[in-house]
Amino acid sequence: MEIIYGYQGVTEALGPVVMTIGTYDGLHVGHRTIVENLVRRARKTGARALVYSFYPPPWRVLGRAEHPYLILTLQDKIDELHRLGVDILVTEEFTPDLQDQSHVDFAQDVLRDRLAPQEIHFGYDFRFGRDRLGDAAFLTDFFAGSDTEVRPHGAVRVDGQIVGCRLIRQRVCAGDVAGAVPLLGRHHYVSGVVVRGRNRGNKIGFPTANVQPNTELVPPAGVYAVQMWVDREATPRPGVANLGFRPTFAEQDFSVEVHLFDFDGDLYGERVRVDFVERVRDEMKFDGVDALVAQIRRDVDHVRALLPYPAPQAGTLTWDPKP
């Protein structure tokens, strides 16, 4: 997948492209519906599939988010788009200059003159330009009579609820990682690097990988059933993760510690991804190490009983009419 940083990096004609535009944080089932359609249209018409996306998103700059956490890192977004078959990603930093650009200027300078798509796809709630004046009706009028076809998409609902990043953030922030699965079409995950901790897990018989997450949206303190993907391995390893402040040891720093089942190896420095399958319990303070170890054994037995983890299940999907 070709990655272009900013529309000004497009210095020559891209050739025939079918594109979509939006923030695409999360790449949930609603986003994927558009991207998968985009890729199909590109393959059918002999064009390349292009995603024009913002990182960081406009709401970060404008301060308009209830839960101001990105669901994906930029690298994870790149990886997800690559898996979906996207050919070109134009990733744009949302700056004050871009914020001040009118919807007319953006449509002319960026969409028509730089990217020149044969089709442009976007979601039901997409708005652009100063004061968010650009919408589906404007784009339809702007490209009328040209070689660019405008294709707005209706909202995607799961079990009757419109799929959106705000709802996903709410569920993950509440610890409802299982409830986020039908919206994402996968487990929510955090990516990061394994770093050295205090080695307490080894001392009590449950060695852990101490993950320093790069992902902003981390579930709250508690114990979770997880699976960990290691860069050099093709399949994930199941385990139990403890997130929190380790109150039994009166520590101050929030940590993500993963105990992998039947694993004996050195992961220090490895880039990993931790998928959250199910919340097991809240974080607890114990009277001593023996009580903590007994509870960890119960947690491990509980999670082992869930194996093999079922594949992420989709809810009932419906599509609203196009805007």
C-alpha positions as CSV (number, residue, x, y, z in Angstrom):
1,M,0.0,0.0,0.0
2,E,1.3,3.4,-1.0
3,I,1.3,6.0,1.8
4,I,1.2,9.7,1.0
5,Y,1.5,12.2,3.8
6,G,-0.7,15.1,3.0
7,Y,-2.5,16.0,-0.2
8,Q,0.3,18.3,-1.2
9,G,2.4,15.2,-1.5
10,V,0.4,14.2,-4.5
11,T,2.6,15.9,-7.1
12,E,1.5,13.9,-10.2
13,A,-1.7,12.3,-11.5
14,L,-2.6,9.2,-9.6
15,G,-4.4,7.6,-12.5
16,P,-7.9,6.3,-12.1
17,V,-8.8,6.1,-8.4
18,V,-12.0,5.3,-6.5
19,M,-11.7,7.1,-3.2
20,T,-13.3,7.7,0.2
21,I,-12.7,10.5,2.6
22,G,-13.2,10.6,6.4
23,T,-11.5,10.2,9.7
24,Y,-11.8,6.4,9.9
25,D,-10.6,6.1,13.5
26,G,-11.5,2.6,14.6
27,L,-12.3,1.2,11.2
28,H,-15.5,-0.3,12.6
29,V,-18.1,-2.3,10.7
30,G,-19.6,0.9,9.3
31,H,-16.2,2.1,8.1
32,R,-15.4,-1.3,6.7
33,T,-18.6,-1.4,4.7
34,I,-17.5,1.7,2.8
35,V,-13.9,0.6,2.4
36,E,-14.8,-2.9,1.2
37,N,-17.3,-1.4,-1.3
38,L,-14.6,1.0,-2.4
39,V,-12.1,-1.9,-3.0
40,R,-14.7,-3.9,-4.9
41,R,-15.5,-0.9,-7.1
42,A,-11.8,-0.2,-7.8
43,R,-11.2,-3.9,-8.8
44,K,-14.3,-3.9,-11.0
45,T,-13.3,-0.6,-12.8
46,G,-9.6,-1.1,-13.0
47,A,-8.9,1.7,-10.7
48,R,-6.9,2.0,-7.5
49,A,-8.7,2.2,-4.1
50,L,-7.7,5.4,-2.2
51,V,-8.5,6.4,1.3
52,Y,-8.1,10.0,2.3
53,S,-8.0,10.2,6.1
54,F,-7.1,12.5,8.9
55,Y,-4.6,11.9,11.6
56,P,-5.0,13.3,14.2
57,P,-8.7,13.8,13.5
58,P,-10.5,17.1,13.3
59,W,-12.3,16.6,16.7
60,R,-8.9,16.4,18.4
61,V,-8.0,19.8,17.1
62,L,-11.5,21.2,17.7
63,G,-11.9,19.6,21.1
64,R,-15.3,18.1,20.3
65,A,-15.1,14.6,21.7
66,E,-16.8,13.1,24.7
67,H,-14.1,10.5,25.0
68,P,-10.9,12.1,23.5
69,Y,-9.1,8.8,22.8
70,L,-8.1,7.5,19.4
71,I,-9.2,3.9,18.9
72,L,-6.3,3.0,16.6
73,T,-2.7,4.2,16.3
74,L,-1.7,5.5,12.9
75,Q,0.3,2.3,12.3
76,D,-2.7,0.1,13.3
77,K,-4.9,2.1,10.9
78,I,-2.4,1.6,8.1
79,D,-2.2,-2.2,8.9
80,E,-6.0,-2.5,8.9
81,L,-6.4,-0.6,5.6
82,H,-3.7,-2.8,4.0
83,R,-5.6,-5.9,5.1
84,L,-8.7,-4.5,3.5
85,G,-7.0,-4.2,0.2
86,V,-6.6,-0.4,0.0
87,D,-4.0,0.7,-2.6
88,I,-3.3,4.3,-1.5
89,L,-3.6,6.0,1.8
90,V,-3.4,9.8,1.9
91,T,-3.1,10.6,5.6
92,E,-3.6,14.3,6.4
93,E,-2.7,16.2,9.5
94,F,-5.7,18.4,10.4
95,T,-4.1,21.8,10.9
96,P,-5.6,25.3,11.5
97,D,-4.9,26.2,7.9
98,L,-6.9,23.2,6.7
99,Q,-9.6,24.0,9.3
100,D,-9.9,27.5,7.8
101,Q,-10.2,26.2,4.2
102,S,-13.7,26.6,2.7
103,H,-15.6,23.6,1.5
104,V,-15.5,25.0,-2.0
105,D,-11.7,25.5,-2.0
106,F,-11.2,22.0,-0.5
107,A,-13.4,20.4,-3.2
108,Q,-11.5,22.3,-5.9
109,D,-8.0,22.1,-4.7
110,V,-7.9,18.7,-3.0
111,L,-10.6,16.6,-4.5
112,R,-10.9,17.8,-8.1
113,D,-7.4,19.0,-8.8
114,R,-5.1,16.8,-6.7
115,L,-6.9,13.5,-6.3
116,A,-9.3,13.6,-9.3
117,P,-11.3,10.5,-8.4
118,Q,-13.7,8.7,-10.7
119,E,-15.8,7.9,-7.7
120,I,-15.9,9.4,-4.2
121,H,-17.6,7.5,-1.4
122,F,-18.3,8.8,2.1
123,G,-20.4,8.1,5.2
124,Y,-23.8,9.5,6.1
125,D,-22.4,12.1,8.6
126,F,-19.4,13.3,6.7
127,R,-18.9,17.1,6.6
128,F,-15.9,19.1,5.6
129,G,-14.6,22.7,5.1
130,R,-14.9,25.7,7.3
131,D,-18.0,25.6,9.5
132,R,-18.6,22.0,8.1
133,L,-20.6,23.4,5.2
134,G,-19.5,20.7,2.7
135,D,-21.9,17.7,2.6
136,A,-23.4,15.1,0.2
137,A,-25.7,17.7,-1.5
138,F,-22.8,20.1,-2.1
139,L,-20.6,17.4,-3.5
140,T,-23.3,16.1,-5.8
141,D,-23.8,19.6,-7.2
142,F,-20.1,20.4,-7.3
143,F,-19.3,17.3,-9.4
144,A,-22.5,17.3,-11.5
145,G,-21.6,17.0,-15.2
146,S,-18.0,15.9,-14.4
147,D,-16.3,12.5,-14.7
148,T,-16.6,12.1,-10.9
149,E,-19.4,10.1,-9.5
150,V,-20.5,11.0,-5.9
151,R,-21.7,8.0,-3.8
152,P,-22.9,8.7,-0.3
153,H,-23.5,5.8,2.1
154,G,-26.2,5.4,4.7
155,A,-25.5,4.7,8.3
156,V,-24.8,1.1,9.4
157,R,-26.7,-0.2,12.4
158,V,-25.9,-3.1,14.7
159,D,-28.9,-4.4,16.5
160,G,-30.6,-1.2,15.8
161,Q,-27.9,1.2,17.0
162,I,-25.9,3.4,14.6
163,V,-22.3,2.2,14.6
164,G,-19.9,5.0,15.6
165,C,-16.6,5.6,17.3
166,R,-18.3,7.5,20.1
167,L,-20.4,4.4,21.1
168,I,-17.3,2.2,20.8
169,R,-15.3,4.5,23.1
170,Q,-18.2,4.5,25.6
171,R,-18.3,0.8,25.8
172,V,-14.5,0.3,26.0
173,C,-14.2,3.0,28.7
174,A,-16.8,1.2,30.7
175,G,-14.9,-2.0,30.4
176,D,-17.5,-3.6,28.1
177,V,-14.9,-5.0,25.7
178,A,-17.3,-7.8,24.6
179,G,-20.0,-5.2,23.8
180,A,-17.5,-3.4,21.5
181,V,-16.9,-6.5,19.4
182,P,-20.1,-6.4,17.2
183,L,-19.4,-2.7,16.5
184,L,-15.8,-3.2,15.6
185,G,-16.2,-6.5,13.8
186,R,-13.1,-7.7,15.9
187,H,-11.8,-7.5,19.4
188,H,-10.7,-4.1,20.6
189,Y,-6.9,-4.1,21.0
190,V,-4.0,-2.1,22.2
191,S,-0.6,-2.1,20.5
192,G,2.7,-1.5,22.3
193,V,6.1,-2.7,23.3
194,V,7.0,-5.2,26.1
195,V,9.2,-3.4,28.6
196,R,10.8,-4.5,31.8
197,G,8.7,-4.3,35.0
198,R,9.3,-5.1,38.6
199,N,9.5,-8.8,38.0
200,R,6.8,-9.5,40.6
201,G,4.9,-12.0,38.4
202,N,7.9,-14.3,38.2
203,K,8.3,-14.2,42.0
204,I,4.7,-15.4,42.6
205,G,4.6,-18.0,39.8
206,F,2.7,-16.0,37.2
207,P,5.3,-14.3,34.9
208,T,3.8,-11.4,32.9
209,A,4.7,-9.3,29.9
210,N,4.6,-5.6,30.9
211,V,3.1,-3.9,27.8
212,Q,3.7,-0.2,27.3
213,P,0.7,0.7,25.1
214,N,0.9,3.2,22.2
215,T,-2.9,2.9,21.8
216,E,-4.8,5.7,23.5
217,L,-8.1,3.9,24.1
218,V,-7.2,1.4,26.9
219,P,-9.9,-0.3,28.9
220,P,-10.2,0.6,32.6
221,A,-8.6,-1.2,35.5
222,G,-9.5,-4.9,35.9
223,V,-8.8,-8.4,34.8
224,Y,-9.5,-9.5,31.2
225,A,-9.3,-12.6,29.0
226,V,-7.0,-11.7,26.2
227,Q,-4.9,-12.9,23.3
228,M,-1.6,-11.5,22.4
229,W,-0.1,-11.2,18.9
230,V,3.7,-11.1,18.8
231,D,5.3,-9.7,15.6
232,R,7.3,-12.8,14.8
233,E,4.4,-15.3,15.3
234,A,1.5,-16.1,13.0
235,T,-1.1,-17.0,15.6
236,P,-2.0,-15.3,18.9
237,R,-1.4,-16.7,22.4
238,P,-4.2,-16.7,25.0
239,G,-3.8,-15.3,28.5
240,V,-5.0,-13.1,31.3
241,A,-4.3,-9.4,31.5
242,N,-4.3,-7.3,34.6
243,L,-4.8,-3.6,34.0
244,G,-4.5,-1.1,36.8
245,F,-2.4,0.2,39.7
246,R,-1.6,-3.0,41.5
247,P,-3.2,-1.8,44.8
248,T,-1.9,-4.8,46.7
249,F,1.6,-3.4,46.2
250,A,0.5,0.3,46.6
251,E,1.8,1.3,43.2
252,Q,1.0,4.6,41.4
253,D,1.6,3.8,37.7
254,F,-1.1,2.3,35.5
255,S,0.2,-0.9,34.0
256,V,-0.9,-3.5,31.4
257,E,0.5,-6.9,32.4
258,V,-0.3,-10.0,30.4
259,H,0.2,-13.6,31.7
260,L,0.4,-15.9,28.7
261,F,-0.6,-19.5,29.2
262,D,2.1,-22.2,28.7
263,F,4.7,-19.7,27.5
264,D,8.3,-19.5,28.6
265,G,10.2,-17.0,26.6
266,D,11.7,-13.5,26.5
267,L,9.5,-10.8,24.9
268,Y,11.4,-7.7,26.0
269,G,11.5,-5.2,23.2
270,E,8.9,-7.0,21.2
271,R,6.1,-5.1,19.4
272,V,2.8,-6.8,20.5
273,R,-0.9,-6.4,20.1
274,V,-3.3,-7.4,23.0
275,D,-6.9,-8.3,22.0
276,F,-9.4,-7.9,24.8
277,V,-11.9,-10.8,24.7
278,E,-13.9,-10.5,27.9
279,R,-13.8,-8.6,31.2
280,V,-13.3,-11.0,34.1
281,R,-13.5,-8.8,37.2
282,D,-12.7,-5.5,38.7
283,E,-9.3,-4.7,40.1
284,M,-9.1,-5.7,43.8
285,K,-6.8,-5.1,46.7
286,F,-5.8,-8.2,48.7
287,D,-4.6,-8.6,52.2
288,G,-1.5,-10.2,51.1
289,V,0.4,-12.1,48.4
290,D,-1.2,-15.5,49.2
291,A,-4.7,-14.1,48.7
292,L,-3.6,-12.5,45.4
293,V,-2.1,-15.7,44.1
294,A,-5.2,-17.6,45.0
295,Q,-7.3,-15.2,43.0
296,I,-5.0,-15.2,40.1
297,R,-5.3,-19.0,40.0
298,R,-9.1,-18.6,39.9
299,D,-8.8,-16.0,37.1
300,V,-6.6,-18.3,35.1
301,D,-9.0,-21.3,35.5
302,H,-11.9,-19.1,34.4
303,V,-10.2,-17.9,31.3
304,R,-8.8,-21.3,30.4
305,A,-12.4,-22.6,30.5
306,L,-13.3,-20.1,27.7
307,L,-10.7,-21.6,25.3
308,P,-10.7,-21.8,22.4
309,Y,-12.0,-18.3,22.2
310,P,-14.9,-18.0,19.7
311,A,-14.4,-15.9,16.6
312,P,-15.8,-12.3,17.0
313,Q,-19.5,-12.4,16.4
314,A,-21.3,-9.8,14.3
315,G,-24.7,-8.4,15.5
316,T,-27.6,-7.9,13.2
317,L,-26.5,-5.4,10.5
318,T,-28.9,-3.0,8.8
319,W,-28.3,-0.1,6.5
320,D,-30.1,3.3,6.6
321,P,-31.1,4.9,3.3
322,K,-28.4,7.0,1.6
323,P,-28.4,10.7,2.6
